[in-house]
Amino acid sequence: MKARVNVMLKNGVLDPQGAAVRHALGAMGFDGVNDVRQGKVIELDLADGTSEDTIKSMCEKLLANMVIESYTIEIL
Amino acid sequence: MKARVNVMLKNGVLDPQGAAVRHALGAMGFDGVNDVRQGKVIELDLADGTSEDTIKSMCEKLLANMVIESYTIEIL
């Protein structure tokens, strides 16, 4: 089975990478870019039957820094 | 409007970050992790009416390195 985990900085946490992308898009002539946030996407190829709780545990122990990041899990 | 762009390394391109995550999960006792690929997710807050072609153009000019990366666009 495959699962996709999105890890984003929480709202309110400064995102300098996203800000850099926003400025760069503006400088390249793309108008109307109000905000950009950049995060990580992690695609996991797991043994069949791995529970969502196990994936949550992977996220909280390793994939995301729960102090500043939040995650979402999608089973594909 | 909001759009989410996923940028992943193409198949066949070595992904040392993903490999590091896979090894770390194994070392932490999570079994059955066959493969991990890590990429970027970029959430764009755009002016209403921005066309998908414009977003494609942003991806190809800035957000993804088309030599080694592929992207998908989701309009939220």
N, CA and C atoms of all chains as a GROMACS GRO file, in nm:
protein
  456
    1MET      N    1   0.084  -0.119   0.000
    1MET     CA    2   0.000   0.000   0.000
    1MET      C    3   0.087   0.125   0.000
    2LYS      N    4   0.028   0.231  -0.052
    2LYS     CA    5   0.103   0.356  -0.055
    2LYS      C    6   0.031   0.461   0.028
    3ALA      N    7   0.109   0.544   0.092
    3ALA     CA    8   0.050   0.653   0.169
    3ALA      C    9   0.131   0.778   0.140
    4ARG      N   10   0.064   0.890   0.143
    4ARG     CA   11   0.132   1.017   0.122
    4ARG      C   12   0.113   1.102   0.247
    5VAL      N   13   0.221   1.153   0.299
    5VAL     CA   14   0.216   1.240   0.417
    5VAL      C   15   0.259   1.380   0.374
    6ASN      N   16   0.174   1.477   0.402
    6ASN     CA   17   0.209   1.618   0.378
    6ASN      C   18   0.247   1.680   0.511
    7VAL      N   19   0.362   1.741   0.515
    7VAL     CA   20   0.406   1.808   0.638
    7VAL      C   21   0.421   1.957   0.607
    8MET      N   22   0.342   2.039   0.675
    8MET     CA   23   0.348   2.184   0.652
    8MET      C   24   0.380   2.254   0.783
    9LEU      N   25   0.445   2.368   0.774
    9LEU     CA   26   0.464   2.451   0.892
    9LEU      C   27   0.327   2.497   0.941
   10LYS      N   28   0.309   2.503   1.073
   10LYS     CA   29   0.182   2.552   1.127
   10LYS      C   30   0.162   2.699   1.092
   11ASN      N   31   0.036   2.739   1.087
   11ASN     CA   32   0.008   2.881   1.065
   11ASN      C   33   0.073   2.962   1.176
   12GLY      N   34   0.131   3.074   1.138
   12GLY     CA   35   0.195   3.157   1.238
   12GLY      C   36   0.344   3.133   1.248
   13VAL      N   37   0.389   3.018   1.197
   13VAL     CA   38   0.532   2.992   1.196
   13VAL      C   39   0.590   3.052   1.068
   14LEU      N   40   0.692   3.133   1.082
   14LEU     CA   41   0.755   3.197   0.966
   14LEU      C   42   0.803   3.093   0.866
   15ASP      N   43   0.780   3.120   0.738
   15ASP     CA   44   0.819   3.026   0.633
   15ASP      C   45   0.906   3.100   0.531
   16PRO      N   46   1.035   3.114   0.561
   16PRO     CA   47   1.123   3.193   0.473
   16PRO      C   48   1.136   3.133   0.333
   17GLN      N   49   1.128   3.000   0.323
   17GLN     CA   50   1.136   2.936   0.192
   17GLN      C   51   1.016   2.976   0.107
   18GLY      N   52   0.898   2.972   0.168
   18GLY     CA   53   0.778   3.014   0.097
   18GLY      C   54   0.784   3.160   0.057
   19ALA      N   55   0.834   3.244   0.148
   19ALA     CA   56   0.844   3.387   0.118
   19ALA      C   57   0.939   3.410   0.001
   20ALA      N   58   1.049   3.335  -0.003
   20ALA     CA   59   1.146   3.348  -0.113
   20ALA      C   60   1.081   3.311  -0.246
   21VAL      N   61   1.001   3.204  -0.244
   21VAL     CA   62   0.933   3.162  -0.367
   21VAL      C   63   0.835   3.271  -0.411
   22ARG      N   64   0.762   3.328  -0.316
   22ARG     CA   65   0.665   3.433  -0.350
   22ARG      C   66   0.735   3.552  -0.416
   23HIS      N   67   0.845   3.594  -0.356
   23HIS     CA   68   0.919   3.708  -0.412
   23HIS      C   69   0.971   3.674  -0.552
   24ALA      N   70   1.022   3.553  -0.567
   24ALA     CA   71   1.078   3.514  -0.696
   24ALA      C   72   0.969   3.512  -0.803
   25LEU      N   73   0.850   3.460  -0.768
   25LEU     CA   74   0.741   3.458  -0.866
   25LEU      C   75   0.702   3.600  -0.905
   26GLY      N   76   0.697   3.689  -0.806
   26GLY     CA   77   0.665   3.829  -0.835
   26GLY      C   78   0.769   3.890  -0.928
   27ALA      N   79   0.896   3.863  -0.900
   27ALA     CA   80   1.005   3.920  -0.980
   27ALA      C   81   1.004   3.866  -1.123
   28MET      N   82   0.946   3.747  -1.139
   28MET     CA   83   0.940   3.688  -1.274
   28MET      C   84   0.816   3.734  -1.349
   29GLY      N   85   0.734   3.818  -1.287
   29GLY     CA   86   0.620   3.875  -1.358
   29GLY      C   87   0.489   3.802  -1.334
   30PHE      N   88   0.487   3.706  -1.241
   30PHE     CA   89   0.359   3.642  -1.209
   30PHE      C   90   0.288   3.728  -1.105
   31ASP      N   91   0.176   3.787  -1.146
   31ASP     CA   92   0.104   3.874  -1.054
   31ASP      C   93   0.001   3.794  -0.975
   32GLY      N   94  -0.044   3.855  -0.867
   32GLY     CA   95  -0.155   3.796  -0.794
   32GLY      C   96  -0.117   3.678  -0.708
   33VAL      N   97   0.011   3.664  -0.677
   33VAL     CA   98   0.050   3.558  -0.584
   33VAL      C   99   0.046   3.617  -0.443
   34ASN      N  100  -0.058   3.582  -0.368
   34ASN     CA  101  -0.076   3.644  -0.237
   34ASN      C  102   0.010   3.581  -0.129
   35ASP      N  103   0.024   3.451  -0.138
   35ASP     CA  104   0.098   3.384  -0.032
   35ASP      C  105   0.148   3.250  -0.083
   36VAL      N  106   0.262   3.210  -0.033
   36VAL     CA  107   0.317   3.078  -0.068
   36VAL      C  108   0.365   3.014   0.060
   37ARG      N  109   0.329   2.889   0.080
   37ARG     CA  110   0.382   2.811   0.193
   37ARG      C  111   0.446   2.688   0.135
   38GLN      N  112   0.564   2.656   0.183
   38GLN     CA  113   0.630   2.537   0.131
   38GLN      C  114   0.644   2.432   0.240
   39GLY      N  115   0.618   2.309   0.204
   39GLY     CA  116   0.630   2.198   0.299
   39GLY      C  117   0.692   2.077   0.234
   40LYS      N  118   0.682   1.965   0.304
   40LYS     CA  119   0.740   1.841   0.253
   40LYS      C  120   0.629   1.744   0.220
   41VAL      N  121   0.652   1.664   0.119
   41VAL     CA  122   0.561   1.552   0.093
   41VAL      C  123   0.646   1.425   0.097
   42ILE      N  124   0.597   1.326   0.169
   42ILE     CA  125   0.672   1.202   0.186
   42ILE      C  126   0.583   1.088   0.139
   43GLU      N  127   0.625   1.019   0.034
   43GLU     CA  128   0.547   0.906  -0.016
   43GLU      C  129   0.605   0.778   0.039
   44LEU      N  130   0.521   0.703   0.111
   44LEU     CA  131   0.565   0.581   0.176
   44LEU      C  132   0.508   0.461   0.103
   45ASP      N  133   0.593   0.366   0.073
   45ASP     CA  134   0.546   0.238   0.019
   45ASP      C  135   0.554   0.137   0.133
   46LEU      N  136   0.438   0.099   0.186
   46LEU     CA  137   0.433   0.021   0.310
   46LEU      C  138   0.379  -0.118   0.286
   47ALA      N  139   0.409  -0.208   0.379
   47ALA     CA  140   0.351  -0.343   0.373
   47ALA      C  141   0.199  -0.330   0.381
   48ASP      N  142   0.129  -0.415   0.305
   48ASP     CA  143  -0.017  -0.412   0.308
   48ASP      C  144  -0.067  -0.432   0.450
   49GLY      N  145  -0.170  -0.358   0.485
   49GLY     CA  146  -0.230  -0.375   0.616
   49GLY      C  147  -0.170  -0.287   0.724
   50THR      N  148  -0.072  -0.204   0.688
   50THR     CA  149  -0.018  -0.110   0.788
   50THR      C  150  -0.131  -0.015   0.829
   51SER      N  151  -0.152  -0.003   0.959
   51SER     CA  152  -0.266   0.078   1.004
   51SER      C  153  -0.232   0.226   0.999
   52GLU      N  154  -0.339   0.307   0.993
   52GLU     CA  155  -0.319   0.451   0.992
   52GLU      C  156  -0.255   0.497   1.123
   53ASP      N  157  -0.283   0.424   1.231
   53ASP     CA  158  -0.220   0.459   1.359
   53ASP      C  159  -0.069   0.445   1.352
   54THR      N  160  -0.022   0.342   1.281
   54THR     CA  161   0.123   0.325   1.266
   54THR      C  162   0.182   0.442   1.188
   55ILE      N  163   0.110   0.484   1.083
   55ILE     CA  164   0.161   0.596   1.004
   55ILE      C  165   0.163   0.724   1.088
   56LYS      N  166   0.056   0.742   1.169
   56LYS     CA  167   0.053   0.858   1.259
   56LYS      C  168   0.173   0.858   1.352
   57SER      N  169   0.204   0.739   1.402
   57SER     CA  170   0.316   0.727   1.493
   57SER      C  171   0.447   0.762   1.422
   58MET      N  172   0.463   0.717   1.295
   58MET     CA  173   0.582   0.755   1.217
   58MET      C  174   0.591   0.907   1.205
   59CYS      N  175   0.476   0.971   1.178
   59CYS     CA  176   0.476   1.116   1.160
   59CYS      C  177   0.519   1.186   1.287
   60GLU      N  178   0.461   1.140   1.400
   60GLU     CA  179   0.485   1.214   1.523
   60GLU      C  180   0.624   1.189   1.580
   61LYS      N  181   0.678   1.070   1.549
   61LYS     CA  182   0.812   1.040   1.602
   61LYS      C  183   0.924   1.086   1.511
   62LEU      N  184   0.900   1.090   1.380
   62LEU     CA  185   1.011   1.120   1.290
   62LEU      C  186   0.980   1.224   1.181
   63LEU      N  187   0.866   1.207   1.112
   63LEU     CA  188   0.849   1.282   0.988
   63LEU      C  189   0.818   1.430   1.012
   64ALA      N  190   0.744   1.458   1.118
   64ALA     CA  191   0.708   1.597   1.144
   64ALA      C  192   0.761   1.640   1.280
   65ASN      N  193   0.796   1.766   1.290
   65ASN     CA  194   0.833   1.825   1.419
   65ASN      C  195   0.705   1.888   1.474
   66MET      N  196   0.642   1.818   1.569
   66MET     CA  197   0.507   1.857   1.610
   66MET      C  198   0.501   1.994   1.677
   67VAL      N  199   0.616   2.049   1.714
   67VAL     CA  200   0.616   2.182   1.775
   67VAL      C  201   0.579   2.287   1.670
   68ILE      N  202   0.632   2.272   1.550
   68ILE     CA  203   0.611   2.376   1.450
   68ILE      C  204   0.543   2.326   1.323
   69GLU      N  205   0.522   2.196   1.312
   69GLU     CA  206   0.467   2.143   1.187
   69GLU      C  207   0.339   2.063   1.213
   70SER      N  208   0.253   2.062   1.113
   70SER     CA  209   0.136   1.974   1.118
   70SER      C  210   0.141   1.881   0.998
   71TYR      N  211   0.070   1.769   1.007
   71TYR     CA  212   0.076   1.674   0.896
   71TYR      C  213  -0.062   1.626   0.859
   72THR      N  214  -0.075   1.582   0.736
   72THR     CA  215  -0.197   1.513   0.695
   72THR      C  216  -0.154   1.383   0.627
   73ILE      N  217  -0.236   1.280   0.643
   73ILE     CA  218  -0.207   1.149   0.586
   73ILE      C  219  -0.313   1.117   0.482
   74GLU      N  220  -0.268   1.074   0.366
   74GLU     CA  221  -0.360   1.030   0.260
   74GLU      C  222  -0.321   0.887   0.226
   75ILE      N  223  -0.416   0.797   0.229
   75ILE     CA  224  -0.389   0.660   0.184
   75ILE      C  225  -0.422   0.656   0.035
   76LEU      N  226  -0.327   0.610  -0.048
   76LEU     CA  227  -0.348   0.615  -0.193
   76LEU      C  228  -0.405   0.483  -0.245
   77MET      N  229  -0.809   3.201  -0.480
   77MET     CA  230  -0.807   3.057  -0.500
   77MET      C  231  -0.676   2.997  -0.449
   78LYS      N  232  -0.684   2.870  -0.412
   78LYS     CA  233  -0.563   2.804  -0.362
   78LYS      C  234  -0.527   2.688  -0.453
   79ALA      N  235  -0.401   2.668  -0.470
   79ALA     CA  236  -0.354   2.555  -0.549
   79ALA      C  237  -0.241   2.489  -0.472
   80ARG      N  238  -0.230   2.359  -0.490
   80ARG     CA  239  -0.121   2.285  -0.426
   80ARG      C  240  -0.039   2.218  -0.535
   81VAL      N  241   0.090   2.242  -0.532
   81VAL     CA  242   0.180   2.181  -0.629
   81VAL      C  243   0.268   2.080  -0.556
   82ASN      N  244   0.268   1.957  -0.604
   82ASN     CA  245   0.358   1.853  -0.551
   82ASN      C  246   0.474   1.838  -0.646
   83VAL      N  247   0.594   1.848  -0.596
   83VAL     CA  248   0.713   1.829  -0.679
   83VAL      C  249   0.788   1.708  -0.627
   84MET      N  250   0.803   1.606  -0.711
   84MET     CA  251   0.874   1.485  -0.670
   84MET      C  252   0.989   1.459  -0.766
   85LEU      N  253   1.094   1.396  -0.714
   85LEU     CA  254   1.200   1.350  -0.803
   85LEU      C  255   1.143   1.246  -0.898
   86LYS      N  256   1.187   1.248  -1.024
   86LYS     CA  257   1.140   1.148  -1.119
   86LYS      C  258   1.188   1.010  -1.078
   87ASN      N  259   1.114   0.907  -1.121
   87ASN     CA  260   1.159   0.771  -1.097
   87ASN      C  261   1.296   0.751  -1.160
   88GLY      N  262   1.381   0.683  -1.089
   88GLY     CA  263   1.514   0.659  -1.142
   88GLY      C  264   1.616   0.760  -1.093
   89VAL      N  265   1.567   0.873  -1.042
   89VAL     CA  266   1.660   0.971  -0.984
   89VAL      C  267   1.681   0.933  -0.838
   90LEU      N  268   1.806   0.920  -0.797
   90LEU     CA  269   1.837   0.883  -0.658
   90LEU      C  270   1.778   0.983  -0.561
   91ASP      N  271   1.722   0.933  -0.452
   91ASP     CA  272   1.658   1.020  -0.353
   91ASP      C  273   1.720   0.992  -0.217
   92PRO      N  274   1.835   1.051  -0.188
   92PRO     CA  275   1.905   1.020  -0.063
   92PRO      C  276   1.826   1.060   0.061
   93GLN      N  277   1.745   1.166   0.050
   93GLN     CA  278   1.664   1.209   0.164
   93GLN      C  279   1.561   1.101   0.197
   94GLY      N  280   1.496   1.050   0.092
   94GLY     CA  281   1.398   0.943   0.111
   94GLY      C  282   1.464   0.818   0.169
   95ALA      N  283   1.584   0.785   0.118
   95ALA     CA  284   1.654   0.667   0.168
   95ALA      C  285   1.688   0.684   0.316
   96ALA      N  286   1.727   0.804   0.354
   96ALA     CA  287   1.761   0.830   0.495
   96ALA      C  288   1.638   0.811   0.583
   97VAL      N  289   1.522   0.859   0.535
   97VAL     CA  290   1.399   0.843   0.613
   97VAL      C  291   1.365   0.694   0.626
   98ARG      N  292   1.382   0.618   0.516
   98ARG     CA  293   1.351   0.476   0.520
   98ARG      C  294   1.438   0.405   0.624
   99HIS      N  295   1.568   0.433   0.621
   99HIS     CA  296   1.659   0.370   0.717
   99HIS      C  297   1.623   0.409   0.860
  100ALA      N  298   1.590   0.536   0.879
  100ALA     CA  299   1.557   0.582   1.014
  100ALA      C  300   1.431   0.514   1.065
  101LEU      N  301   1.330   0.499   0.978
  101LEU     CA  302   1.207   0.431   1.021
  101LEU      C  303   1.238   0.287   1.058
  102GLY      N  304   1.322   0.221   0.977
  102GLY     CA  305   1.360   0.083   1.008
  102GLY      C  306   1.430   0.075   1.142
  103ALA      N  307   1.523   0.167   1.166
  103ALA     CA  308   1.599   0.166   1.291
  103ALA      C  309   1.511   0.193   1.411
  104MET      N  310   1.397   0.261   1.388
  104MET     CA  311   1.305   0.291   1.499
  104MET      C  312   1.206   0.179   1.521
  105GLY      N  313   1.218   0.071   1.443
  105GLY     CA  314   1.132  -0.045   1.466
  105GLY      C  315   1.008  -0.050   1.380
  106PHE      N  316   0.993   0.042   1.285
  106PHE     CA  317   0.878   0.033   1.195
  106PHE      C  318   0.914  -0.065   1.082
  107ASP      N  319   0.845  -0.178   1.081
  107ASP     CA  320   0.874  -0.279   0.978
  107ASP      C  321   0.790  -0.256   0.854
  108GLY      N  322   0.834  -0.317   0.744
  108GLY     CA  323   0.751  -0.317   0.624
  108GLY      C  324   0.751  -0.187   0.548
  109VAL      N  325   0.852  -0.103   0.572
  109VAL     CA  326   0.864   0.019   0.492
  109VAL      C  327   0.951  -0.016   0.370
  110ASN      N  328   0.887  -0.033   0.256
  110ASN     CA  329   0.960  -0.079   0.138
  110ASN      C  330   1.035   0.034   0.069
  111ASP      N  331   0.973   0.149   0.064
  111ASP     CA  332   1.036   0.259  -0.008
  111ASP      C  333   0.982   0.392   0.043
  112VAL      N  334   1.065   0.492   0.040
  112VAL     CA  335   1.023   0.627   0.078
  112VAL      C  336   1.077   0.723  -0.026
  113ARG      N  337   0.993   0.812  -0.075
  113ARG     CA  338   1.038   0.918  -0.164
  113ARG      C  339   0.996   1.050  -0.100
  114GLN      N  340   1.087   1.144  -0.100
  114GLN     CA  341   1.052   1.272  -0.039
  114GLN      C  342   1.053   1.382  -0.144
  115GLY      N  343   0.953   1.466  -0.139
  115GLY     CA  344   0.945   1.577  -0.232
  115GLY      C  345   0.899   1.703  -0.162
  116LYS      N  346   0.862   1.801  -0.243
  116LYS     CA  347   0.819   1.930  -0.189
  116LYS      C  348   0.671   1.949  -0.216
  117VAL      N  349   0.603   2.016  -0.127
  117VAL     CA  350   0.467   2.059  -0.155
  117VAL      C  351   0.464   2.210  -0.140
  118ILE      N  352   0.406   2.276  -0.238
  118ILE     CA  353   0.403   2.422  -0.237
  118ILE      C  354   0.258   2.465  -0.247
  119GLU      N  355   0.210   2.534  -0.143
  119GLU     CA  356   0.072   2.581  -0.144
  119GLU      C  357   0.070   2.727  -0.186
  120LEU      N  358  -0.001   2.753  -0.294
  120LEU     CA  359  -0.006   2.887  -0.351
  120LEU      C  360  -0.142   2.949  -0.323
  121ASP      N  361  -0.143   3.072  -0.274
  121ASP     CA  362  -0.267   3.147  -0.260
  121ASP      C  363  -0.266   3.250  -0.373
  122LEU      N  364  -0.350   3.228  -0.474
  122LEU     CA  365  -0.344   3.306  -0.598
  122LEU      C  366  -0.467   3.392  -0.615
  123ALA      N  367  -0.454   3.495  -0.698
  123ALA     CA  368  -0.571   3.577  -0.733
  123ALA      C  369  -0.674   3.486  -0.800
  124ASP      N  370  -0.803   3.511  -0.772
  124ASP     CA  371  -0.908   3.431  -0.835
  124ASP      C  372  -0.897   3.439  -0.986
  125GLY      N  373  -0.920   3.327  -1.051
  125GLY     CA  374  -0.920   3.328  -1.197
  125GLY      C  375  -0.784   3.299  -1.258
  126THR      N  376  -0.683   3.277  -1.176
  126THR     CA  377  -0.552   3.238  -1.231
  126THR      C  378  -0.569   3.105  -1.304
  127SER      N  379  -0.524   3.099  -1.427
  127SER     CA  380  -0.547   2.977  -1.505
  127SER      C  381  -0.447   2.868  -1.469
  128GLU      N  382  -0.484   2.745  -1.498
  128GLU     CA  383  -0.394   2.634  -1.470
  128GLU      C  384  -0.268   2.646  -1.555
  129ASP      N  385  -0.282   2.705  -1.673
  129ASP     CA  386  -0.164   2.725  -1.758
  129ASP      C  387  -0.062   2.815  -1.691
  130THR      N  388  -0.111   2.918  -1.622
  130THR     CA  389  -0.019   3.007  -1.550
  130THR      C  390   0.054   2.929  -1.441
  131ILE      N  391  -0.020   2.843  -1.370
  131ILE     CA  392   0.043   2.766  -1.263
  131ILE      C  393   0.146   2.669  -1.322
  132LYS      N  394   0.111   2.608  -1.437
  132LYS     CA  395   0.207   2.520  -1.504
  132LYS      C  396   0.335   2.594  -1.538
  133SER      N  397   0.316   2.716  -1.587
  133SER     CA  398   0.431   2.798  -1.624
  133SER      C  399   0.518   2.829  -1.502
  134MET      N  400   0.453   2.858  -1.387
  134MET     CA  401   0.529   2.880  -1.262
  134MET      C  402   0.610   2.755  -1.227
  135CYS      N  403   0.548   2.639  -1.243
  135CYS     CA  404   0.616   2.514  -1.208
  135CYS      C  405   0.737   2.494  -1.297
  136GLU      N  406   0.717   2.515  -1.427
  136GLU     CA  407   0.825   2.481  -1.520
  136GLU      C  408   0.938   2.583  -1.516
  137LYS      N  409   0.904   2.707  -1.481
  137LYS     CA  410   1.009   2.809  -1.477
  137LYS      C  411   1.078   2.818  -1.342
  138LEU      N  412   1.008   2.787  -1.235
  138LEU     CA  413   1.069   2.810  -1.104
  138LEU      C  414   1.056   2.692  -1.006
  139LEU      N  415   0.935   2.639  -0.993
  139LEU     CA  416   0.911   2.551  -0.878
  139LEU      C  417   0.975   2.413  -0.894
  140ALA      N  418   0.980   2.363  -1.018
  140ALA     CA  419   1.038   2.230  -1.039
  140ALA      C  420   1.156   2.240  -1.134
  141ASN      N  421   1.252   2.154  -1.112
  141ASN     CA  422   1.364   2.139  -1.205
  141ASN      C  423   1.325   2.026  -1.300
  142MET      N  424   1.281   2.064  -1.420
  142MET     CA  425   1.218   1.965  -1.509
  142MET      C  426   1.313   1.854  -1.554
  143VAL      N  427   1.443   1.873  -1.533
  143VAL     CA  428   1.537   1.768  -1.571
  143VAL      C  429   1.523   1.646  -1.479
  144ILE      N  430   1.505   1.672  -1.351
  144ILE     CA  431   1.503   1.561  -1.255
  144ILE      C  432   1.373   1.552  -1.174
  145GLU      N  433   1.284   1.650  -1.190
  145GLU     CA  434   1.163   1.649  -1.107
  145GLU      C  435   1.037   1.652  -1.193
  146SER      N  436   0.931   1.596  -1.140
  146SER     CA  437   0.801   1.608  -1.204
  146SER      C  438   0.706   1.675  -1.105
  147TYR      N  439   0.598   1.732  -1.155
  147TYR     CA  440   0.506   1.802  -1.064
  147TYR      C  441   0.362   1.764  -1.095
  148THR      N  442   0.278   1.779  -0.995
  148THR     CA  443   0.134   1.768  -1.017
  148THR      C  444   0.069   1.891  -0.954
  149ILE      N  445  -0.039   1.936  -1.016
  149ILE     CA  446  -0.110   2.055  -0.969
  149ILE      C  447  -0.249   2.013  -0.923
  150GLU      N  448  -0.287   2.058  -0.805
  150GLU     CA  449  -0.422   2.034  -0.753
  150GLU      C  450  -0.483   2.171  -0.725
  151ILE      N  451  -0.599   2.197  -0.780
  151ILE     CA  452  -0.670   2.320  -0.744
  151ILE      C  453  -0.757   2.288  -0.623
  152LEU      N  454  -0.744   2.364  -0.516
  152LEU     CA  455  -0.818   2.330  -0.392
  152LEU      C  456  -0.952   2.404  -0.385
   0.00000   0.00000   0.00000
